[in-house]
Amino acid sequence: MSDKQKTTQAKNAAQARDARLKAALKANMSRRKAQARARASDTDEKAQTGD
């Protein structure tokens, strides 16, 4: 394999890794935001009912 092919494959692997990490981060942030919204609404409901 030539050096050019190795660098191209390395770049493609790096791009694929970046895409996977970006997707994982996006999913994690969505999950965390949903958890924060749920906690906030639970707190609001408890404050309104006086529990």
Biopython code that builds the backbone (N, CA, C, O; Angstrom):
import numpy as np
from Bio.PDB.StructureBuilder import StructureBuilder

atoms = [
    (1, "MET", "N", (0.839, -1.173, 0.000)),
    (1, "MET", "CA", (0.000, 0.000, 0.000)),
    (1, "MET", "C", (0.890, 1.243, 0.000)),
    (1, "MET", "O", (1.929, 1.279, 0.659)),
    (2, "SER", "N", (0.472, 2.238, -0.734)),
    (2, "SER", "CA", (1.274, 3.449, -0.800)),
    (2, "SER", "C", (0.965, 4.351, 0.396)),
    (2, "SER", "O", (-0.023, 4.163, 1.106)),
    (3, "ASP", "N", (1.821, 5.307, 0.587)),
    (3, "ASP", "CA", (1.639, 6.245, 1.694)),
    (3, "ASP", "C", (0.360, 7.053, 1.529)),
    (3, "ASP", "O", (-0.314, 7.382, 2.505)),
    (4, "LYS", "N", (0.038, 7.368, 0.283)),
    (4, "LYS", "CA", (-1.161, 8.155, 0.017)),
    (4, "LYS", "C", (-2.421, 7.381, 0.414)),
    (4, "LYS", "O", (-3.355, 7.953, 0.977)),
    (5, "GLN", "N", (-2.442, 6.091, 0.119)),
    (5, "GLN", "CA", (-3.592, 5.258, 0.488)),
    (5, "GLN", "C", (-3.716, 5.144, 2.001)),
    (5, "GLN", "O", (-4.824, 5.156, 2.537)),
    (6, "LYS", "N", (-2.590, 5.032, 2.689)),
    (6, "LYS", "CA", (-2.607, 4.931, 4.152)),
    (6, "LYS", "C", (-3.170, 6.205, 4.767)),
    (6, "LYS", "O", (-3.977, 6.148, 5.695)),
    (7, "THR", "N", (-2.742, 7.359, 4.247)),
    (7, "THR", "CA", (-3.238, 8.617, 4.800)),
    (7, "THR", "C", (-4.715, 8.795, 4.504)),
    (7, "THR", "O", (-5.455, 9.311, 5.341)),
    (8, "THR", "N", (-5.150, 8.378, 3.333)),
    (8, "THR", "CA", (-6.562, 8.481, 2.983)),
    (8, "THR", "C", (-7.395, 7.587, 3.902)),
    (8, "THR", "O", (-8.454, 7.992, 4.382)),
    (9, "GLN", "N", (-6.910, 6.376, 4.141)),
    (9, "GLN", "CA", (-7.635, 5.465, 5.027)),
    (9, "GLN", "C", (-7.648, 6.005, 6.453)),
    (9, "GLN", "O", (-8.655, 5.875, 7.149)),
    (10, "ALA", "N", (-6.562, 6.600, 6.894)),
    (10, "ALA", "CA", (-6.492, 7.166, 8.233)),
    (10, "ALA", "C", (-7.473, 8.330, 8.374)),
    (10, "ALA", "O", (-8.139, 8.476, 9.398)),
    (11, "LYS", "N", (-7.549, 9.155, 7.326)),
    (11, "LYS", "CA", (-8.493, 10.281, 7.363)),
    (11, "LYS", "C", (-9.928, 9.783, 7.390)),
    (11, "LYS", "O", (-10.759, 10.318, 8.124)),
    (12, "ASN", "N", (-10.228, 8.749, 6.584)),
    (12, "ASN", "CA", (-11.576, 8.195, 6.565)),
    (12, "ASN", "C", (-11.931, 7.593, 7.921)),
    (12, "ASN", "O", (-13.058, 7.747, 8.391)),
    (13, "ALA", "N", (-10.991, 6.919, 8.545)),
    (13, "ALA", "CA", (-11.221, 6.328, 9.863)),
    (13, "ALA", "C", (-11.453, 7.424, 10.896)),
    (13, "ALA", "O", (-12.322, 7.296, 11.758)),
    (14, "ALA", "N", (-10.686, 8.488, 10.810)),
    (14, "ALA", "CA", (-10.845, 9.601, 11.743)),
    (14, "ALA", "C", (-12.195, 10.277, 11.549)),
    (14, "ALA", "O", (-12.848, 10.650, 12.524)),
    (15, "GLN", "N", (-12.613, 10.436, 10.310)),
    (15, "GLN", "CA", (-13.913, 11.046, 10.040)),
    (15, "GLN", "C", (-15.045, 10.168, 10.544)),
    (15, "GLN", "O", (-16.029, 10.672, 11.087)),
    (16, "ALA", "N", (-14.916, 8.862, 10.369)),
    (16, "ALA", "CA", (-15.944, 7.935, 10.841)),
    (16, "ALA", "C", (-16.022, 7.978, 12.361)),
    (16, "ALA", "O", (-17.112, 7.959, 12.933)),
    (17, "ARG", "N", (-14.865, 8.036, 13.012)),
    (17, "ARG", "CA", (-14.827, 8.120, 14.478)),
    (17, "ARG", "C", (-15.472, 9.418, 14.948)),
    (17, "ARG", "O", (-16.268, 9.413, 15.887)),
    (18, "ASP", "N", (-15.134, 10.519, 14.304)),
    (18, "ASP", "CA", (-15.721, 11.805, 14.665)),
    (18, "ASP", "C", (-17.236, 11.782, 14.505)),
    (18, "ASP", "O", (-17.956, 12.318, 15.347)),
    (19, "ALA", "N", (-17.718, 11.171, 13.441)),
    (19, "ALA", "CA", (-19.158, 11.088, 13.215)),
    (19, "ALA", "C", (-19.835, 10.254, 14.299)),
    (19, "ALA", "O", (-20.909, 10.616, 14.780)),
    (20, "ARG", "N", (-19.210, 9.133, 14.687)),
    (20, "ARG", "CA", (-19.767, 8.300, 15.751)),
    (20, "ARG", "C", (-19.801, 9.049, 17.071)),
    (20, "ARG", "O", (-20.793, 8.999, 17.797)),
    (21, "LEU", "N", (-18.709, 9.746, 17.379)),
    (21, "LEU", "CA", (-18.649, 10.503, 18.632)),
    (21, "LEU", "C", (-19.668, 11.639, 18.647)),
    (21, "LEU", "O", (-20.290, 11.911, 19.673)),
    (22, "LYS", "N", (-19.829, 12.290, 17.518)),
    (22, "LYS", "CA", (-20.794, 13.385, 17.418)),
    (22, "LYS", "C", (-22.211, 12.864, 17.645)),
    (22, "LYS", "O", (-22.996, 13.496, 18.351)),
    (23, "ALA", "N", (-22.543, 11.722, 17.055)),
    (23, "ALA", "CA", (-23.869, 11.132, 17.231)),
    (23, "ALA", "C", (-24.084, 10.696, 18.675)),
    (23, "ALA", "O", (-25.170, 10.885, 19.223)),
    (24, "ALA", "N", (-23.068, 10.119, 19.291)),
    (24, "ALA", "CA", (-23.178, 9.683, 20.683)),
    (24, "ALA", "C", (-23.351, 10.885, 21.611)),
    (24, "ALA", "O", (-24.145, 10.836, 22.551)),
    (25, "LEU", "N", (-22.617, 11.954, 21.351)),
    (25, "LEU", "CA", (-22.729, 13.157, 22.167)),
    (25, "LEU", "C", (-24.115, 13.774, 22.038)),
    (25, "LEU", "O", (-24.703, 14.207, 23.029)),
    (26, "LYS", "N", (-24.633, 13.813, 20.819)),
    (26, "LYS", "CA", (-25.956, 14.377, 20.589)),
    (26, "LYS", "C", (-27.025, 13.576, 21.327)),
    (26, "LYS", "O", (-27.922, 14.158, 21.937)),
    (27, "ALA", "N", (-26.937, 12.243, 21.276)),
    (27, "ALA", "CA", (-27.896, 11.388, 21.974)),
    (27, "ALA", "C", (-27.778, 11.576, 23.483)),
    (27, "ALA", "O", (-28.789, 11.638, 24.183)),
    (28, "ASN", "N", (-26.562, 11.666, 23.979)),
    (28, "ASN", "CA", (-26.337, 11.855, 25.415)),
    (28, "ASN", "C", (-26.902, 13.192, 25.886)),
    (28, "ASN", "O", (-27.536, 13.265, 26.938)),
    (29, "MET", "N", (-26.676, 14.231, 25.121)),
    (29, "MET", "CA", (-27.195, 15.546, 25.496)),
    (29, "MET", "C", (-28.722, 15.557, 25.494)),
    (29, "MET", "O", (-29.335, 16.169, 26.369)),
    (30, "SER", "N", (-29.334, 14.897, 24.533)),
    (30, "SER", "CA", (-30.793, 14.811, 24.485)),
    (30, "SER", "C", (-31.325, 14.099, 25.719)),
    (30, "SER", "O", (-32.312, 14.528, 26.317)),
    (31, "ARG", "N", (-30.671, 13.018, 26.092)),
    (31, "ARG", "CA", (-31.084, 12.254, 27.268)),
    (31, "ARG", "C", (-30.953, 13.093, 28.538)),
    (31, "ARG", "O", (-31.847, 13.098, 29.384)),
    (32, "ARG", "N", (-29.841, 13.795, 28.659)),
    (32, "ARG", "CA", (-29.599, 14.615, 29.852)),
    (32, "ARG", "C", (-30.589, 15.779, 29.942)),
    (32, "ARG", "O", (-31.055, 16.117, 31.030)),
    (33, "LYS", "N", (-30.908, 16.389, 28.802)),
    (33, "LYS", "CA", (-31.883, 17.482, 28.805)),
    (33, "LYS", "C", (-33.259, 16.978, 29.199)),
    (33, "LYS", "O", (-33.982, 17.651, 29.934)),
    (34, "ALA", "N", (-33.629, 15.794, 28.715)),
    (34, "ALA", "CA", (-34.916, 15.207, 29.077)),
    (34, "ALA", "C", (-34.961, 14.913, 30.572)),
    (34, "ALA", "O", (-35.984, 15.139, 31.220)),
    (35, "GLN", "N", (-33.863, 14.411, 31.120)),
    (35, "GLN", "CA", (-33.803, 14.145, 32.553)),
    (35, "GLN", "C", (-33.938, 15.441, 33.344)),
    (35, "GLN", "O", (-34.647, 15.480, 34.350)),
    (36, "ALA", "N", (-33.275, 16.485, 32.906)),
    (36, "ALA", "CA", (-33.339, 17.773, 33.600)),
    (36, "ALA", "C", (-34.752, 18.343, 33.545)),
    (36, "ALA", "O", (-35.240, 18.894, 34.532)),
    (37, "ARG", "N", (-35.411, 18.214, 32.390)),
    (37, "ARG", "CA", (-36.795, 18.694, 32.279)),
    (37, "ARG", "C", (-37.710, 17.903, 33.205)),
    (37, "ARG", "O", (-38.591, 18.479, 33.844)),
    (38, "ALA", "N", (-37.510, 16.592, 33.285)),
    (38, "ALA", "CA", (-38.341, 15.750, 34.146)),
    (38, "ALA", "C", (-38.127, 16.113, 35.607)),
    (38, "ALA", "O", (-39.083, 16.193, 36.377)),
    (39, "ARG", "N", (-36.882, 16.332, 35.986)),
    (39, "ARG", "CA", (-36.606, 16.716, 37.375)),
    (39, "ARG", "C", (-37.219, 18.074, 37.697)),
    (39, "ARG", "O", (-37.764, 18.266, 38.784)),
    (40, "ALA", "N", (-37.134, 19.003, 36.772)),
    (40, "ALA", "CA", (-37.695, 20.339, 36.992)),
    (40, "ALA", "C", (-39.211, 20.267, 37.127)),
    (40, "ALA", "O", (-39.789, 20.948, 37.975)),
    (41, "SER", "N", (-39.857, 19.457, 36.307)),
    (41, "SER", "CA", (-41.314, 19.370, 36.401)),
    (41, "SER", "C", (-41.725, 18.645, 37.676)),
    (41, "SER", "O", (-42.757, 18.975, 38.260)),
    (42, "ASP", "N", (-40.942, 17.663, 38.123)),
    (42, "ASP", "CA", (-41.235, 16.998, 39.394)),
    (42, "ASP", "C", (-41.132, 17.980, 40.547)),
    (42, "ASP", "O", (-41.967, 17.970, 41.451)),
    (43, "THR", "N", (-40.127, 18.814, 40.519)),
    (43, "THR", "CA", (-39.938, 19.821, 41.562)),
    (43, "THR", "C", (-41.083, 20.813, 41.555)),
    (43, "THR", "O", (-41.578, 21.193, 42.616)),
    (44, "ASP", "N", (-41.511, 21.238, 40.373)),
    (44, "ASP", "CA", (-42.608, 22.185, 40.254)),
    (44, "ASP", "C", (-43.914, 21.571, 40.778)),
    (44, "ASP", "O", (-44.677, 22.247, 41.468)),
    (45, "GLU", "N", (-44.174, 20.326, 40.464)),
    (45, "GLU", "CA", (-45.391, 19.673, 40.919)),
    (45, "GLU", "C", (-45.402, 19.528, 42.440)),
    (45, "GLU", "O", (-46.439, 19.724, 43.074)),
    (46, "LYS", "N", (-44.264, 19.190, 43.020)),
    (46, "LYS", "CA", (-44.177, 19.049, 44.483)),
    (46, "LYS", "C", (-44.396, 20.393, 45.166)),
    (46, "LYS", "O", (-45.028, 20.459, 46.220)),
    (47, "ALA", "N", (-43.883, 21.451, 44.579)),
    (47, "ALA", "CA", (-44.039, 22.785, 45.162)),
    (47, "ALA", "C", (-45.501, 23.223, 45.111)),
    (47, "ALA", "O", (-45.990, 23.873, 46.035)),
    (48, "GLN", "N", (-46.199, 22.866, 44.032)),
    (48, "GLN", "CA", (-47.591, 23.266, 43.900)),
    (48, "GLN", "C", (-48.507, 22.468, 44.826)),
    (48, "GLN", "O", (-49.474, 23.020, 45.352)),
    (49, "THR", "N", (-48.224, 21.187, 45.035)),
    (49, "THR", "CA", (-49.085, 20.363, 45.881)),
    (49, "THR", "C", (-48.718, 20.480, 47.346)),
    (49, "THR", "O", (-49.501, 20.091, 48.212)),
    (50, "GLY", "N", (-47.540, 21.011, 47.637)),
    (50, "GLY", "CA", (-47.126, 21.179, 49.016)),
    (50, "GLY", "C", (-46.523, 19.949, 49.634)),
    (50, "GLY", "O", (-46.410, 19.879, 50.858)),
    (51, "ASP", "N", (-46.128, 18.974, 48.840)),
    (51, "ASP", "CA", (-45.504, 17.751, 49.378)),
    (51, "ASP", "C", (-44.058, 17.954, 49.693)),
    (51, "ASP", "O", (-43.390, 17.028, 50.152)),
]
sb = StructureBuilder()
sb.init_structure("model")
sb.init_model(0)
sb.init_chain("A")
sb.init_seg("    ")
for serial, (resi, resn, name, xyz) in enumerate(atoms, 1):
    if name == "N":
        sb.init_residue(resn, " ", resi, " ")
    sb.init_atom(name, np.array(xyz, "f"), 0.0, 1.0, " ", f" {name:<3s}", serial, name[0])
structure = sb.get_structure()
